[in-house]
Amino acid sequence: MALTAFLSRRVVLADGVRAACVVVDTERGTILGIEDAPPEGAVVIECGDDALLPGLVDAHVHLNEPGRTEWEGFATGTQAAAAGGVTTVVDMPLNCLPETTTVAALEAKRAAAAGKAAVDWRPWGGAVNGNQGHLLELAAAGVPGFKCFLLYPGCDGFGLIDEAELRVAMPLIARTGLPLLVHAELAGPCEVAATGLADADWRSYATYLASRPDEAELQAIALMIRLSREFGCWVHIVHLSSAQALPMLRAARAEGLQITVETCPHYLFFAAEEIADGATLLKCAPPIRTRANRELLWEGLRDGTIDMIASDHSPCPVEMKRLDTGSFREAWGGISSISLSLPVVWTRMVTKGLTLADLARWMAAFPARLAGLRARKGRIAAGFDADLVVFAPEETFTVTDARLHFRHKVSPYVGERLRGVVKRTYLRGQVVYEEGRVIEKSLGREVRI
């Protein structure tokens, strides 16, 4: 048996961080065990003081293929993931054409991805207006869960789902045991807010923020808590923006409801007070809120109300961000970040006394659970895939276009000084990224359970 031994003085394990040797079956690409020293005959990879993290699992990624490869695509999106220490991505079912709302569309996505992925991937299915008859078929075909919107998502082929349709869909999804991922904003509060903004300055970030009020999230989350209670369906709130929702989420969890929550690097890094007029690279939905709100989101992570962090990597062609006009009303809402999520989050974490173990829990272990991969991904442990990241936590760098790796080299993080450098990324024991360069571009595959 061919063996590889990864040595580090900071191996991030489920029970803490310590010096260890991670022994890998080179041929199978799985971890055999955690030892004190390399076994005889093993190829030794010495990491020294660099930390050895489990490969990150990013459960909220828009790859936009098939149909909109000019926006991103499996090739460029997964190469950027590898550069960011992400070894598994879960692709969202919208912004591609066709949207992943039927088994036929799922098979089209699989065909489009064949031979292109630099890291492993899974596909979310969609729960939309009129496709309730497809949900069980999609589950049987291998999706790990379903994404829905409670207001118009910005693309016509992925219809919002209202309460009446949720009452049909949720009992079916509950039967599968899979999660329903919810973009939790309701249209009503946004429509009310819009009545006062007709003549507002849409170059102003304050105008955009006012158009997506906290109340839109609060009403949507309250609705999903009620329906989860009624139908026993696992509800996962994606990209939580408003910290005002944390008390009701804590209460729902205390009640025993299966409600899980994610937030995103941009909500944890930026603040509304710092966003300049016309800075449309920072437009996303829900919006980035105030500095005080940001700090409360960090507290939600610390106390366990928020379970995980996902990038919500949502790229588009540069012209769609309307950098020419700076209009927040006209610009596409989405932030490109997958190659930077790890250092972005770590940069803020080190100022708060949080640890690499916290980071691995939020960005690897829990996302793996959400995506149905808890027995294979997200931890450094015997029997798991040898997905590993060599990470230098103390090193710093300034973000440039060259570090982005995704298709369109624009991001609001360009120019930011970040802490933590991904040195190498391994997928099933094979190096796919090293020192600024993607090495292997097609080792990834769909993980089917």
Buried (B, 14 or more C-beta within 10 A) or exposed (E): EEBBBBBBBBBBBEEEBEEBBBBBBBEBBBBBBBBEEBBEEBEEBEBEEBBBBBBBBBBBBBBBBBBBBEBBBBBBBBBBBBBBBBBBBBBBBBBBBBBBBBBEBBEBBBEBBEEBBBBBBBBBBBBBBEBBEBBEBBBEBBBBBBBBBBBEBBBEBBBBBEEEBBEEBBBBBBBBEBBBBBBBBBBEBBEEBBEEBEEBEBBBBBBBBBBBBBBBBBBBBBBBBEBBBEBBBBBBBBBBBBBBBBEBBBEBBEEEBBBBBBBBBBBBBBBBEEBEBBBBBBBBBBBBBBEEBBBBBBEBBEEEBBBBBBBBBBBBBBEBBBBEEBBBBBBBBBBBBBBBBBBBBBBBBBEEEBBBBBBBBBBBBBBBBBBBBBBBBBBBBEEBBBBBBBBBBEBEBEBEEEBBBBBBBBBBBBEBEBBBBBBBBBBBBBBBBBEEEBBBBBBBBBBEE
